[in-house]
Amino acid sequence: MKNLKIIFTICFALSAASLVAQSRHYNSATLGMGGGGTAYIDGYHANFLNPANLMLQHANRPKRSIGLIGGLGFRAGGSLLNIDVYNTYLTTGLTIDGQVRENMLNDWFGSDNTNTRELAATFSIVPLGFSNRGSKTAFSLATRVRTTQDLTVNKGLMELAFYGFDSGNFSSPVPVNFNSRTLSFAEISVGFAMELPIPLTGLVEKLPFINGIKVYAGAAPKYIVGIQSTELDFTSALTVNSITGSSNGSIVHDFNYSLLTYGDLSDQLAAYSDAREIDPDAKLDDFLDYSGSDIGTLGSGLGLDLGVTAELDVSLPALGFFGKRQVLRLSMSMTDLGSVSYDSKPTNVSASGIVTIDGDVGDKTPNEYFNDLGDSLQNDVYGGFTSQSLGAQKYDLPGMYNFGAALTLGKLTTTLDYGFGFNDIGTNSKRSALTLGAEYRFLGIIPLRIGTRIGGYSSSTYSAGIGLDLRFLEFTFAASTVANSASNGSSAAVAWSGLLLRF
């Protein structure tokens, strides 16, 4: 089992080697308002959600902004992260055995031990961002580092975690499977937006409640640098034979796994595989010493974010008590169009077999038996893999369609967003999501934000944010969580504006 621990360590260490990201880009402002922002987010953050919004001017802000560590956030969620199950069974003093244990796993996974649950984690950082807004055009430069982490486990694996090697539960083969994928990359994005000429403007302005209209369009092509990626797929069947009068029992594990790696890690695993053909006593520990020195050199790609926003100067007398300035924005964008290709020594490491662990220790002491067993499993069984070179591996970006509206009435702004993903990567989901949000600028400089998201990769979320947003400086925070995780799992997110200066 030691080799499996090494493989797990590789995968999860790589996910922590770089900060990770989400599908629909958010900052502390938009997360506090539910996580939308298609018609609201401005400045260099607009590169990643709606480049047309580089033309927006909120609350008479200066036309330039620069961010140093200019925004970061973390989000995790999915059906595996079921806080309702955790609170019901693991925080109330129950003993997790017998019917309680069975009920817990059924509530978590359902009755079928092949059922799976997922957990996705995302984390993003914008190390540097700059934007400049002119009267008719705007441009920006922004960098972002992202990683997506996906983990899928089946009920059989969780039964192993809570039952142990119980012959009563594993008397016949039980599937014990999981899959883990980490995808890390950095982006250099250049944004451009402009005001479009509108025919028949006079006719539009004659419509009720509309004083004027402007339409902006923007694009932000980006160059992508592959940082690191791994994917581990492990499938198996576990049988535990009980102790009888004529047998000391046994554990039978029929397994098959494949691990996709790149760069130095591929070289080290391949070197071990080659060494085993010459020396069956070769030890994996002698070859595996991944330092991460190749991070950022493993691949590249191109991407594109596109958007359009219509900004209407409106007059809504019934809502005039909120303030004289009344603006309605309607937006649409497509984000993360593109892919990243990892081409530095892509390698598939794979192994399969059936291992039987007999309960009879023979003439050895228990300590000697388990030491020898650990070495054998690591180097001869699970570590007895083959290494095969592959061609470049291409990964689509977590693309999304985004539609949004934002209504500003003096110090109050309300937002509505709808979106759905092209794929299921990280916290990106083909399941559509609706977000609602509101911001009230207390004293004009303290934004009070609330919001909710319905749909997407988890159960409905609720969010809030606060901070200090001056004309020349922003320092704000936001967080979100779920009220009920029973249906589609939990979600939690936090975001910080970083050091954002305007001039």
Secondary structure as GFF3:
##gff-version 3
##sequence-region A 1 503
A	DSSP	alpha_helix	2	16	.	.	.	ID=ss1
A	DSSP	alpha_helix	28	32	.	.	.	ID=ss2
A	DSSP	three_ten_helix	43	48	.	.	.	ID=ss3
A	DSSP	three_ten_helix	51	55	.	.	.	ID=ss4
A	DSSP	beta_strand	64	68	.	.	.	ID=ss5
A	DSSP	beta_strand	72	78	.	.	.	ID=ss6
A	DSSP	alpha_helix	83	89	.	.	.	ID=ss7
A	DSSP	alpha_helix	98	109	.	.	.	ID=ss8
A	DSSP	beta_strand	116	125	.	.	.	ID=ss9
A	DSSP	beta_strand	128	133	.	.	.	ID=ss10
A	DSSP	beta_strand	137	154	.	.	.	ID=ss11
A	DSSP	alpha_helix	155	163	.	.	.	ID=ss12
A	DSSP	beta_strand	174	175	.	.	.	ID=ss13
A	DSSP	beta_strand	178	196	.	.	.	ID=ss14
A	DSSP	alpha_helix	201	205	.	.	.	ID=ss15
A	DSSP	beta_strand	210	241	.	.	.	ID=ss16
A	DSSP	beta_strand	250	261	.	.	.	ID=ss17
A	DSSP	alpha_helix	263	278	.	.	.	ID=ss18
A	DSSP	three_ten_helix	284	286	.	.	.	ID=ss19
A	DSSP	beta_strand	299	314	.	.	.	ID=ss20
A	DSSP	three_ten_helix	317	322	.	.	.	ID=ss21
A	DSSP	beta_strand	326	342	.	.	.	ID=ss22
A	DSSP	beta_strand	347	358	.	.	.	ID=ss23
A	DSSP	alpha_helix	366	376	.	.	.	ID=ss24
A	DSSP	pi_helix	377	381	.	.	.	ID=ss25
A	DSSP	beta_strand	386	389	.	.	.	ID=ss26
A	DSSP	beta_strand	393	396	.	.	.	ID=ss27
A	DSSP	beta_strand	400	409	.	.	.	ID=ss28
A	DSSP	beta_strand	412	421	.	.	.	ID=ss29
A	DSSP	beta_strand	433	442	.	.	.	ID=ss30
A	DSSP	beta_strand	446	455	.	.	.	ID=ss31
A	DSSP	beta_strand	461	469	.	.	.	ID=ss32
A	DSSP	beta_strand	473	482	.	.	.	ID=ss33
A	DSSP	beta_strand	490	496	.	.	.	ID=ss34
A	DSSP	beta_strand	499	502	.	.	.	ID=ss35
###
